Amino acid sequence: MFKFCGMKGPLGFLWLVLLASTAAAAPIDRRALVTRHDVEITCFDPSNPLSVGNGGFCFTVDATGLQTFPDAFENTTPLGTLSDWGWHTFPNPNHWSIDTFHFKSFPDLNGRPVPYADVPGKTTTPEIKWLRENPHRLDLGQVGFVFRRADGSPGTTNELTDIEQHLNLWNGRIVSRFKFDGAPVEVETVCHPAMDAVAARVVSPLIARGQLAIQIHFPYGTGDMKTADWTHPDAHETVMRQPDPSHAEFFRKLDEDTYFAAAGWTDGATMTNLARHQFEIVPRPGMNELDLVCLFSTTNIPVETLPTFAQTEVAAGKHWNFFWKHGGAIDLSGSKDPRWFELERRIVLSQYLTAIQDAGRYPPAETGLTYNSWEGKFHTEMYFWHEAQFALWGRAPLLEKSLGWYQQILPRAQGTAKKQGYAGARWPKMTSPSGAESPSPVGPFLIWEEPHPIFLSELCYRAHPEAAVLRRYREVVFQTADFMASYATWDAGKRRYVLGPVLQCAQEIFPKNETLDPTFEMTYWRWGLETAQRWRERLGLLRNSKWDDVLQKLAPLPVADGKYLFAETAPDSYNNPKWNADHPAVLNAFGFVPGPGVDKTTMANTLDWIWRNWNWSGTWGWDYPAIAMTAARLGESDRAVDALLLDTPKNHYGLNGQVYQRPNLTIYLPANGGLLYAVALMAAGWDGAPHRNAPGFPADGQWNVRWENLQPAP
């Protein structure tokens, strides 16, 4: 089989093309589909660490299968052990809170002052810094090997040879093989699907020779991208007790935050306390195999409840087998276009990555549960791009695990709306489980995250059109619509409702003080309010008169020279080069949103201009799926595929499936989730799509798209 360093190429699978062409109607061989995209790494590669996880807990490893050499990943993707529940808050002697933060008032179109948690320019103060950094997601603990040379000195990455690391997607298992000091080492790493536990089995003659041990090390929290601070050992506590020789329990206290950990290992090994927060499990002489299970929790964990490695491996295998056998699947192996393998690889790996990092109790951060982007807080405008795909891929329960968070923070969102003089609930942009907004020159002014709860609730209803779904999310949907209707400002001079100013649109380069009626947000407002009205009708309620008034009188979309303006206040959208950067968000009005009120010819002209003139270096990973969805709905299926595979730095999918954006944002899960939503739309179609298989893919004989269990998009 032909291989690159770390990834299998398509040449070894040409037989699949012939097979698919003769059995196009047969069910998809899901195991073959998944396993041909197993990740293989054959060198120590700090740019492509692999992870195991269960959606709310994730453990990222180096070539050894554990977190042995974290320093090698300082400038790439830090190795972390993160969960959706593990957060830390620095001491707050000044009692800072967003509730007492000085909000700055901005006048709306009619001069009414509206308060916002604004940060002028790049201004920072101790208060602003603390509010943005807290709480921050916490690295729960580092678990790695200790390699020693025959003379007892520590080993280094350069001494690892014959590296062969394999991510077995079908069973959710990482197998790492290498040599150290001439001796072979084999490590299996798995994550328990129902417990926040990582388990490893290592087999090597190094164990008997006393050259291999396992270390557990607990860090302090940090507000930085890197989640572990090793420089303040006196700032936190670790209390360890051993109820028996093969188990340990840990109590962790960081300021006012606490959590627990427990570890179990093979009989005969012993644990020693090397330093404060640092423990080593040392096998007895003569052993050649060592198992370890390490579990993290918000509550104390009786060690007798710890699973063994074997139990964890079996549970993980059953979980991942079920995941891949059910839900959606797209098989492109019968295609003639040589790009089929790369697109299919991105699809399969993106399913794995979003399942291990984006399926917890809260909306995920851009870097998921790998390390901390924006202090580990999540950005709600990105929530769609992470998780909407679960509903289209037959996995709506994974979306619903976190969708209930809107209900939890509803009182706070209602308080924000009331403070600003609006009805309903205004959802935060950059936040944490509490729902508290973070001060920013951008975040508090964004609005395109506001209709997301309506969109995501609608996807859940489409997946399961039952009254119970309507009842579950009705309050969130209606409170969202109430805010949207009250946010629209009446322009008495032009006798219409408008959006902004003050407003930060999705194309964030536009000044918030001046932006009025951006095309995407205007369209999303229409779609959101009309969808909320349908929810009322489904529940047997009358339409809301205020919502209808806004729908009927909302300003028309701004157009000039046969193209949609990015905003009504940007008449120079197409002749001022400073505007053709950042997100081409205008296209979302007929891709992301199914375009109520959008003229297809005008949008086609808009897409064509952007395709030929955009500054791609300023885009982000989710922009390419967004372009693909617009192109697909316009019938430009060739361009839809081209957009997904556009060769730009921010659309590069690494060997591990992660999408690089910039030096301090080396992975970007909204790109993976966006890709999955786009290809589901292209394969299963959308409301009003042409009646043919895979209407978003070219029908020129170059693409053979077989799919199962996908839902059409709105």
N, C-alpha and C positions, 0 to 999 in steps of 0.2 A: 504494500500500500504506500502511495506517495504521501509524504508528510512535510509540512513546514515545521519550524521550531515551535511546537506547542499546539498545532491545529491540524486536523485531518483535511485534506483537500478533496475535491469532488471526483477526481479521476477514478478513485477506487470504487465509486458508486455508479459508474455508467450502466452497470447491469440493471440498476433500479429504473433507469429511464426506459429500457426495453420492457421490463416487467410492467411498469405503470401503463405503457402504451397498449399492452395486450390485456390489461385487467382494469380498465379505467373505472368500471362500475363496482369493482370489489371494495369492501370496507378498507379503510386505511390501516396499514400495518403500523400501529402506533409505536410499537417498540422499535421497529426499524427506523421510523421517522425520528424518534427522539435520540436513539443511541448513535446515529450517524453524526450527531453533533456533540457527542461527548467531548469535553475539553481535554487535550493532552499537552502538557508542558514538559519540555525536555531540557530546561536550563533554569538557573535561579533567576527568576524574572520579577523584579520589584514592581513592574507596571501591570502585572496580571495576577494579583492574589485571588485565591478561590475562597468561597464561603459556603457554609451550611447554615440552615436556619429553618424556622417554622412560621415565619410571617410576623411574629412579635418579638423574636429573639434571633440574633445572628452572630456567628463566630467566623472570623476571617483569618486565614492561615497563610503561611509562607510555604516554600517547597518541602518543608519537613512534615507538613500536615498539622502542625501546631504553630504557636506564635513564638518561635524560637529566636528569630533575628529581627525584632521589630525596628531596630535602628536603620536597617537597610531600606525601610519603607517611609522614612521621615519625609522625603520629598516627592513621594508618589501617592499611594493609597494606604494610609495608616492601618495597621492591624488592630482590630477592635473586637470587644465582646459587648454588644449593645442590645438593649431591649426597649420596648415601647414604654415600660413602666419605670425604668431606671433614670431618674433625674436628680440633679444636685443643685442647691442654691447656696451661693456665698453668704456669709454673714451680712446682715442689713441693719447696722446700728442706727442709721438715719431714717429707718422706716420708709424707704422709698417705695412707691406704688404707682402704677399707672392711674389709679383712682385719684391720687393727689398731685399728679404731674401737671405742670402748667400747660394747658392747651392754648394754642394760638388760634385766634378767630380769623376766618377768611370770609369775605362777602360772597354770597351766591349771586346769580344773575340780577336779582332784584334788590341787592344790597343787604339782605338778611345775614347777620354774622353767624358763621357755623364753626364751632371749635374742633380742632384736630390736634393730635399728638405729633406735632411737626418738629422736625430737627432742621433748622436752617442750614442749607448747604451741607458741609461735612463737619459742622460744629459737634463737639463732644464735650461732655462734662462728666464728672464722676457719677452723677445721677443717671444720665442717659446711658453711659456705659454699663452701669449695673442693671438697669431695666432691660437692656438688649441682651445681656449675657445670662440673665437668670429667669427661670431655671435653665440649665443646660443639660444635655443628655450626658450620661455618665458611662465611662468604661468600667464594667463590673469586675474585671479581673483578667490578668494576662496568664495564659497557660502555655508553657513552652518547654522544649527539651533543654537539658544541659548536657552538652557533649564535651568530653575531656579526652585529650590525647593520652597516649600510653604513659607519658610522664606526669599526667595530672593537670597540665595546662589547658585552658579553655579553647575549644574549637571555634573556627570562623566559617563564614559562608564559602570562602575559597576552597575549603577542604571537603565540601560536598561534591561528589562526582557521580556520574552515571544517573543523573536525575531523570526520573520518569514519574510524572504526577498525572493522575487521571481523575477527572470529575465524572463519575457515573451518574448521569442524570436520572436514569430510570429508577434507581434505588436511592438517590439522594446521598451518595457516599463519595468521599474523596479517598483515593488510594495513592499513597506517596511512597515511591521506592528511590533509594539513593544509597551511596556508600560514604562512610566516614572512617578515616584511618584504615582504609582497605576492607572494612567489614560491611556487609549489606544490612540495610535497615528497611523494614516495611511497616507502614503506618496506615491504619484505616481510621477515618474521622467521620462521625455522623452526629446529627442533632436529633433530639427526641421531638416528635411532632406535637406532643401534648404537654411537655414540660420544658422549661427553659434550661435545658441540660445539653452539654456537649460530651461525647464519649469517644475515646480513642483506644485502639489496640496497637501496640508496637511489638514487633518480633525482630530480634537481632542478637547476634553473639556479643555485641557490645554490652548488653545487660549483664551477662555472666561475668564479663571482664571488668565491671565496675566503671565503664566509660560512658554510661548513659543514665540520666535521671530525668525527672519531670519537675518543673518549678511552677508554683502558683504565686502570683505577685499581684497585690492589690494597690491601685493608684488613688490619688486625690483627683478631684474634678477640675475641669478647666473650661473657661469660656471660649477657648480657641477652637480651630478646626480639629486639631489633634485632641483626642478625648481623654488622654491620660497625662497626669502631672506627677512625675516621680521626684520632684524637688522639694516637696513639703511633707515629709513623713510625720512631722509632729502635728499636722493639721487634721489628722483623722485617726481613727482607732480600728484595730482589728483584734478581736478576741477569739482565740481558737481553743477548742476543747476536743479531746479524742475519746469518744465513748467506747471505742475498741481499737485494736491495732491497725485495722484496715479502713477506718473511716475518720473523718474530721468534720467538725461543724464550725462555721465562722460567723461571727456577728460583726457587722460593719457599721460604723457611725462616722458620717462626714458632716460636721456642723449639726444641723437639725434633721438631717436625712439619715435613714437607716435602711439596711437590707441584710439579707442572709445568704450564705453559700454553704454548700456541703460537698464533700468529695469522698469517693470510695475507690479503692484500688485492690489489686491482686494481693491475696494473702502472702505474707512473707516480706513485702516491702515495708519500709518504715518512713515516717514523716519527721523531718527535723525543721526547726524554726531558725532559718539562716540569719534573718534580720527582721526589723519591724516591718510587718505586712508581707514578708517574703518567706515562703515555705518550699521545702524540697522533698520529693518522694524518691527514696533511694531503694532500688531492688536489692534483695539479698544475693550474695554470691551464688552462682549456679543457675539462676533464673535466665530464661531466654525469651520470655514473653511477659508483657506488663499491660494490664488494662487500667483505664482511668475513666471515671465518670465525675463530672463537675456540674452541679446544679445551682442555679441562682434564683432567688425568690424574694418577695416582699415580706414573707412570713417565715418563721422558723421551720426548718425541714428536718424531721426525724430521719436519721440515717437509714433506718430500716425500710423507709419508703423509696430509697434511691434505687433506680433501675440498674441492672448490670449493663455492661457493654453489649452482651449478646441480646438482651431484651431491647435495648435502644436500637440496635441495628435492625432487628426484626420489625419493630414499630415503624422505623423510618422507611424501610423497604415497602411495607404495606401502604403507608401513607402516600409515598411517591408513585407507586404502581397505580393506586386509585386515582391520584391527580392526573396522571398522563392518560389513563384509560377512559376517563370521563371528561366532561367539559369539551371545549372545542379543539379542533385540529385542522391544520392546513398542510397539505402535501404538494410540493411543487416539483417532485422528482421526475415527472414525465415531460418537463418543459425543455424546449430547444434553446431558449435564451440562456447563454452560459452564466448569467447572473443568478440563476435560480437557487444554486446552492448557498450563496452568500446571504440572500434574502431569507431563505428558510432557516439558515443558521441563526440569524438575528432574531427570527420569530421564536424559535425553540428556546434559545438562551434567555430571551427577554421574559418568557413565561416563567422560567426557573427563578430569575433574579427578582421579579416582582412578587412571586409567591413567597420567597424567603424573607423579603424585606418590607413589603408594602401591604401586608395582610394582617396588621395588628389592630389594636383597639383605638388607635388615633391616626389621623392623617400622617403620612410619612414625610420626613425631610427629603430634600433633593438627593442627598447621599444615603437615604434609607437608614439602615442600621449598621452601616460600615464605619462612618466617622461623621464629624459634626460640620455640616455646612450651616452657616448662619447660626452658630451656637447650638446646633441640633434642633432648633425650632422648625416647625413646619410652616410652609407658605400655602395658604388655602387656595390661591389661584392655581397652584400646581396640583391640587388634589384631583381634579378631573384627569390630568394627564397621567398620574400614577395609577388610578384605580377604576376609572370608567370602563376600561377594557375588561375587567372581570365580568361585568354584566353581559357583554357581547360574547364572551368566551364560555358561557354556561357556568360561570363561577360567581354568580351574584352574592352568595353568602359571604365570600371573602370581602366584597365591597361593604356589605351590611355590617360587618364586624366593627368598622370605624364610622359608618354613616350615622350611627346613633350618637356620636360625639356632639353633633349639632343640637340634639335635644338636651344634652348635659349642660351646654354653655348658653342655652337660650336666654336665661335671665340676664346674663352679662351682655349678650348681644342686644337684647331689648334695652338695657340701660345705656349702651352706646348710642343707639338710635334716638332715645329720648333726650340724651344730653345734647345731641346735635339738632334737635327739633323735628325729628322724623318719627313716623309710625313704624310699627313692626320691629324687626331685628336686623341690625347691621353687623355682619360677620367680620371678624378680625382677619387681617392678612398674614402677618408674621406673629406666630403665637406658639403656645405650649398647651398641655392638657387643660390648663385653667381657662383658656380662651382669652386671656389678657392680651391686649394689643401691645406691640413693641413700638416705641417712638422711632420715627423715620421721616426723611424728606420725601419718601415715595409711598411706602406701604399703606399708611392710613388713608391715602387719597385714591388708591386703586378701587375700581368698582366691578371689574369683570369676574371677580370671585363671588359676587353676591348672588347671581342666579344659579350657581353650582348646586346648592341643595335641591333645587327644583329639578334640574337636569338629572342628577344622580338618583333622586327618588323616582323620577319617571322611568329611568332605565330599570330600576328594581321592579316597578310595576309591570313594565313590558315583559320582563323575564318571568314574573309570577303575577298575572293580572287577577289579583284577589282583593276582596274588600279589606282583608287584614293588613295588606301593604298600604292601602289608602289611609286606614286609621292610624297606622304606625307613624307615618310621616306627615300627616295632614297639618299639624300645628307648625312644623318647620316650613312646609311649603307655603302655608297661608301667611305666616309672619314674614317670610322672605318677600312675598309678593306685596304685602302691605308696605314694607320699606321701599321696594322698587317704585311703587306708585307714588309714594310721598316724596321720594328723592327727585323724581322728575319735576322740574321747575316750570311754572307757567310763564311764558313770554307774552305779556299783554299786548305788546306792539305787533307781534307777528301772529298772535292768537294760536299758539301751539305750545306743547310741552317740549322741553329740551333737557339734555343731560350736560351738566357743567355750566361754567366753571364754578367751584374749583373741582378739578377732576384729573386724575392720572390715568391715562388710557394704557392699554396693554402694550402699545408701542411707546415705551417709557421715555423716549427722547423728547416728547412734546411737553412744553411747560404746563404745569398743572394750573397755574393762575389764568391761563388764556384758552385752554382747550375746551371746545364746545362740540357736542354731537359727533363723537368718533363713530365711524361706520359699524365696526364690529359690535361695540357696546350697545349702540342703538338697536341693532338687529337682535342681539341677545336679550335685550329688555322686552322687545315685542314677543319673542318666542317664549320667554319665561312667564310673562303675564298671561299669555294665551294658554299656556300649559297649566298654569295654576287655575285658570277658569275651568278647564276640562276636569281638573280634580274636583272642583266644586260640583260640577254636573254629574260626575261619576258617583259622588256621595249623595246625590239627590238634593243638592243645595242650589239656590238661585245664583246667577252670576253676580260678582261684586261690581257695583256700579262705578266705584272709583277706579278700579282697574280698567273697566271698559272705557271710561272717559279718557284715561291716558292712552290706551290702545288706539282709540279713534283719532286722537289729536296729537300724537307723538310726531315730531318733525320728520319730514321725509329724509331718506338717505342722501347725503351730499354727493353730487355728480358734477364733473367738469370734463369736457372733451371726450365724452364717451367712456369715462372711467370713474370709479368710485374714489372720492377723496378720502384720505386717511382720517380726516376730521373736517367738519365744516369750517373750522378756523385755520385750516391748512390749504388754502386755494393753490399754493405753490407745491403741492404734494409731488408733482411729477417734473418740476423744473428747478427744484432746489435740492442739490445733491446731498445736503445734510439730513434729509428725511428718508433717504432710501437705505436705512440701516436699522439695526435692532430687529424686533419681530415684524414681519410683514403681516401684521394682525388684521388688516383690512380683509384679507382672504378668509379669515375665520367666519365672516358673515355668510359664507356659502360653502362651508366645509365642516368645521366644528359645529356650527349651528346650521340647520337645514334651510336657512335663508328666507324667512318670511319677508315678503316685499322686495326681494332681490331680483333684479333683471339679469338673466343668464348672459346675454350678450355683453352687457356692461361689465359683469364680473369676469367674463372671458377676456375682455380687453385689459382689465386690471391685472389678471394673472399673467397674461402675455408680457405686459410691460415689466412686471416685477421679475419674471423669469429671466428676462434679457438684461435687466439693469441693476438688480439688487446687489448690495454690498454683503456678500455671504459671510465675510469674516465676523460680522457683528451679530449674526443669528445665534440661535440656541438649538439644542437637540430636538425639542418638540416642534420646531418650526417646519421641519421636513415632513413629518406625518401630517401636519396641518395643511401644507401645500398639496400633499398627495390627496387628501380628502376633498379639497376644493376641485382639483383637477379631475378626480373621479366623478364627482357630481356633475361636472360640466361635460362629461363624455370624453375628456382628454386622458384616456387610460395610459397611453405611452408616457405622458408627462407625469402621471401619478407614480408609476414605477420608477421613473428617472428621479423623482423627488426623494423617494425613500432611499435611493442608493447614490444620491448626489455626492460627489467626491469633494468634500470640504473637511477642514480639520475638526469641526464640531459635529460631524456626522460619521465619525470613525468608531466602529465597534471593535473593541479589543478582543484578544483571544478568549478572555473570560466573559465576553458579551457586554462589558461595561463601556460607557460612552464618554470619552474624554472631552472636556470643555476648555479648561485652562489649567495652569500649574496648581492652583489651590482648589480646583474643582475637577478632580480626575475621574469621577464617575458622576452620572447624571440620570437618575432613574425616570424622570419625566420623559426622556427620549425613548426608553424601553417601553413604558406604558403607552406612550403616544403611538409608537410603531404598531403595537398590538391592536389598538383601537382602529387605526387606519387600515391595516390589512384585513381585519374582520369586516369593516365596511366595504372594502374592495371585493372581498370574496362573497359574503352573504348579502350584500346590497344594503339599501336604505329605503325608506318610505318613498315610493314613486320611482324607484330605480328601474332601468330596462329589464324586461323579463328574459334574462339569459343567465347562464352560470357565470359567476364571478364578474359582474358588470363593471367593476373598477379595474379589471386587468385587460390588457389588449386582447382582442379577438382575432389575431392575425396568424394563429397557429403556432406562435412561439412560446405561449404559456399554457401549460396544462395544470389547472388549479383544481385540486380535489379537496373538499372540506367537509367537516362534520360538526354538528352541534354548535354552530354559531348563530347568534341572533342578529337580524338586520338592525342597522342604526336608525335613529329618528330621521 
